[in-house]
Amino acid sequence: MLSRFIILPFLLLVVATATGLEKTSARHREIDDDDDDEGQKKTLSDAESHDAIIAHMRAIQAPFERLKKAYLADRVHRARELVDGPEIKTDRMSLSRRTANIRERLRGARASRLARLG
C-alpha cells in the first residue's frame, strides 16, 4: 500500500522531471547550433539582392497583369458590341415547336388550376 501511494507518484515525478530536463537541454543545444549557422551565412552582393527584389516584385504583379488583360479584353468586346451590335444567338427551335411548347404549358397550368378548385 505504501508503495502505491507514496513511492509510485515519486518515481513518476522523477521520470517526468528527467524527461523535461532532457528536452530543455536539447533545445538549448539547438539554439546554440542555430547561432553558429547565422555567423556563417553568405551575404548577397548588390546585384544579387537587386535581382531578388525585381523577381519578388514581378511575382507580386503577375496576378494583377492577368486581371488587367482580362479587363482590357472585356472592354474590347464591349466596344465591338457597340459598333457591330450585340451578338444575336439564333435558336434552332422552329416557330411551330415553340407555339406547341407554349400551348402545352398553358394546358398544364389550366389543369392544375382546375384540380385545385376541385
C-alpha positions as a Markdown table, in Angstrom:
| # | Residue | x | y | z |
|---|---|---|---|---|
| 1 | Met | 0.0 | 0.0 | 0.0 |
| 2 | Leu | 2.8 | 2.4 | 0.9 |
| 3 | Ser | 4.4 | 1.9 | -2.4 |
| 4 | Arg | 1.2 | 2.6 | -4.3 |
| 5 | Phe | 0.5 | 6.0 | -2.7 |
| 6 | Ile | 4.0 | 7.3 | -2.0 |
| 7 | Ile | 6.7 | 5.6 | -4.0 |
| 8 | Leu | 4.9 | 5.3 | -7.3 |
| 9 | Pro | 4.0 | 9.0 | -7.6 |
| 10 | Phe | 7.5 | 9.9 | -6.5 |
| 11 | Leu | 9.0 | 7.7 | -9.3 |
| 12 | Leu | 6.7 | 9.3 | -11.8 |
| 13 | Leu | 7.7 | 12.8 | -10.7 |
| 14 | Val | 11.4 | 11.9 | -11.0 |
| 15 | Val | 10.9 | 10.4 | -14.5 |
| 16 | Ala | 8.9 | 13.5 | -15.7 |
| 17 | Thr | 11.5 | 15.9 | -14.3 |
| 18 | Ala | 14.3 | 14.0 | -16.0 |
| 19 | Thr | 12.4 | 14.0 | -19.3 |
| 20 | Gly | 11.8 | 17.7 | -19.0 |
| 21 | Leu | 15.4 | 18.4 | -18.3 |
| 22 | Glu | 16.5 | 16.4 | -21.3 |
| 23 | Lys | 14.1 | 18.3 | -23.6 |
| 24 | Thr | 15.3 | 21.6 | -22.2 |
| 25 | Ser | 19.0 | 20.8 | -22.7 |
| 26 | Ala | 18.2 | 19.6 | -26.3 |
| 27 | Arg | 16.5 | 22.9 | -27.1 |
| 28 | His | 19.5 | 24.8 | -25.7 |
| 29 | Arg | 21.8 | 22.8 | -27.9 |
| 30 | Glu | 19.6 | 23.5 | -31.0 |
| 31 | Ile | 19.6 | 27.2 | -30.2 |
| 32 | Asp | 23.4 | 27.3 | -29.8 |
| 33 | Asp | 23.8 | 25.4 | -33.2 |
| 34 | Asp | 21.5 | 27.9 | -34.9 |
| 35 | Asp | 23.7 | 30.8 | -33.6 |
| 36 | Asp | 26.7 | 29.2 | -35.3 |
| 37 | Asp | 24.9 | 28.9 | -38.6 |
| 38 | Glu | 23.9 | 32.5 | -38.6 |
| 39 | Gly | 27.5 | 33.6 | -38.4 |
| 40 | Gln | 28.4 | 31.5 | -41.4 |
| 41 | Lys | 25.6 | 32.8 | -43.7 |
| 42 | Lys | 26.7 | 34.1 | -47.1 |
| 43 | Thr | 25.8 | 37.7 | -47.8 |
| 44 | Leu | 24.3 | 38.6 | -51.1 |
| 45 | Ser | 26.0 | 41.1 | -53.4 |
| 46 | Asp | 24.2 | 44.2 | -54.5 |
| 47 | Ala | 23.4 | 42.7 | -57.9 |
| 48 | Glu | 22.0 | 39.5 | -56.4 |
| 49 | Ser | 19.9 | 41.4 | -53.9 |
| 50 | His | 18.7 | 43.7 | -56.7 |
| 51 | Asp | 17.7 | 40.7 | -58.9 |
| 52 | Ala | 15.9 | 39.1 | -55.9 |
| 53 | Ile | 13.9 | 42.3 | -55.3 |
| 54 | Ile | 12.9 | 42.5 | -59.0 |
| 55 | Ala | 11.9 | 38.9 | -59.1 |
| 56 | His | 9.8 | 39.4 | -55.9 |
| 57 | Met | 8.1 | 42.5 | -57.4 |
| 58 | Arg | 7.3 | 40.6 | -60.7 |
| 59 | Ala | 5.8 | 37.7 | -58.6 |
| 60 | Ile | 3.6 | 40.2 | -56.8 |
| 61 | Gln | 2.5 | 42.0 | -60.0 |
| 62 | Ala | 1.7 | 38.8 | -62.0 |
| 63 | Pro | -1.9 | 38.3 | -60.8 |
| 64 | Phe | -2.6 | 42.0 | -61.5 |
| 65 | Glu | -1.3 | 41.7 | -65.0 |
| 66 | Arg | -3.7 | 38.9 | -65.7 |
| 67 | Leu | -6.6 | 40.9 | -64.3 |
| 68 | Lys | -5.6 | 43.9 | -66.4 |
| 69 | Lys | -5.5 | 41.8 | -69.6 |
| 70 | Ala | -9.0 | 40.3 | -68.8 |
| 71 | Tyr | -10.4 | 43.8 | -68.1 |
| 72 | Leu | -9.0 | 45.1 | -71.4 |
| 73 | Ala | -10.3 | 42.1 | -73.3 |
| 74 | Asp | -13.8 | 42.8 | -71.8 |
| 75 | Arg | -13.6 | 46.4 | -72.8 |
| 76 | Val | -12.7 | 45.5 | -76.4 |
| 77 | His | -15.6 | 43.1 | -76.5 |
| 78 | Arg | -18.0 | 45.8 | -75.3 |
| 79 | Ala | -16.7 | 48.3 | -77.8 |
| 80 | Arg | -17.2 | 45.8 | -80.6 |
| 81 | Glu | -20.8 | 45.2 | -79.4 |
| 82 | Leu | -21.4 | 49.0 | -79.5 |
| 83 | Val | -20.1 | 49.2 | -83.1 |
| 84 | Asp | -21.5 | 46.0 | -84.5 |
| 85 | Gly | -24.5 | 45.5 | -82.3 |
| 86 | Pro | -25.0 | 42.7 | -79.8 |
| 87 | Glu | -24.4 | 39.1 | -80.9 |
| 88 | Ile | -27.6 | 37.5 | -81.8 |
| 89 | Lys | -27.9 | 33.9 | -80.7 |
| 90 | Thr | -30.1 | 32.1 | -83.1 |
| 91 | Asp | -32.3 | 29.4 | -81.6 |
| 92 | Arg | -32.7 | 26.4 | -83.9 |
| 93 | Met | -36.2 | 25.6 | -82.5 |
| 94 | Ser | -38.8 | 26.2 | -85.1 |
| 95 | Leu | -41.7 | 28.5 | -84.6 |
| 96 | Ser | -44.3 | 25.7 | -84.6 |
| 97 | Arg | -42.4 | 23.9 | -81.9 |
| 98 | Arg | -42.3 | 27.0 | -79.8 |
| 99 | Thr | -46.0 | 27.5 | -80.0 |
| 100 | Ala | -46.6 | 23.9 | -79.2 |
| 101 | Asn | -44.5 | 24.3 | -76.1 |
| 102 | Ile | -46.5 | 27.4 | -75.0 |
| 103 | Arg | -49.8 | 25.6 | -75.6 |
| 104 | Glu | -48.6 | 22.6 | -73.6 |
| 105 | Arg | -47.6 | 24.8 | -70.7 |
| 106 | Leu | -50.9 | 26.7 | -70.8 |
| 107 | Arg | -52.8 | 23.4 | -70.7 |
| 108 | Gly | -50.8 | 22.2 | -67.8 |
| 109 | Ala | -51.4 | 25.4 | -65.9 |
| 110 | Arg | -55.2 | 25.2 | -66.6 |
| 111 | Ala | -55.3 | 21.6 | -65.5 |
| 112 | Ser | -53.6 | 22.4 | -62.2 |
| 113 | Arg | -55.9 | 25.3 | -61.6 |
| 114 | Leu | -58.9 | 23.2 | -62.1 |
| 115 | Ala | -57.5 | 20.5 | -59.9 |
| 116 | Arg | -57.0 | 23.0 | -57.1 |
| 117 | Leu | -60.5 | 24.4 | -57.4 |
| 118 | Gly | -61.9 | 20.8 | -57.4 |
